[in-house]
Amino acid sequence: MKFIKGLFTFVGAVVVIGFIFAFVKFDLGTRIGQVSKLDPQALPEYMKMFDKVLITGDPAKGMIRKVKMVIPEGMSKQEAFENALEIMDETAGEFGMALVDSKTMPRNGKLFKNGGLLTHIRSYCSPYIADIFLAHSAEFIGFMPCRIGFVEEPNGDIYIYTMSMELMINGGYVLEPKLLKLANEVRTGMYTMMENAAAGEW
């Protein structure tokens, strides 16, 4: 019994010493204060991303959202793609976002319409919102403009991809109300654009 009590005392002492060492070595007092300033969704969103990375080994999969494009009955793949672009542009306009760039890139030496696999990137931006966010943090330029990409798989399936915006919005300190509202509007717009385009209707 004395041995067990002594063991627990020793283990407790080691834990306390270890905590004190970590507290001093890594300045946990400051870090705990900094963590408390984070958006309540920050750690859960980082964990979601990290879980995907652990499962797949691919960091890109942890940061990207994708949806499969439907080929409506009676439409060719080319027609369905062109329909999806029209829907996406119409939806973007509803959210005050404008098309700023559009590129279809060759795969296997051919463009999609000439028999190659589809790779298309479309970029959208709201100058008004962009200006507000750049005034808040110039580093946001790295996320601009917002992009949506179409990638055709070898089996013919087409997926639409965009960046998951949760970490950009909730991954740091809580955004002030105006910034948070605008960021959520952009996120809703981007996700609605890709979902409508994928479904082939709006």
WOSULSUL-V248564 format. One line per field, one symbol per residue. burial: 1 if it has 16 or more other C-alpha atoms within 10 Angstrom, else 0. A space follows every 10 residues. Layout:
BEGIN
burial: ???
END
This chain:
BEGIN
burial: 0000000000 0000000000 0000000100 0000000110 0110010011 0110000000 1110111111 1000001001 1011101111 1100111110 0000010000 1100011111 1111110011 0010000000 0000111111 1100000111 1111111011 1101100010 0110011011 1111111111 00
END
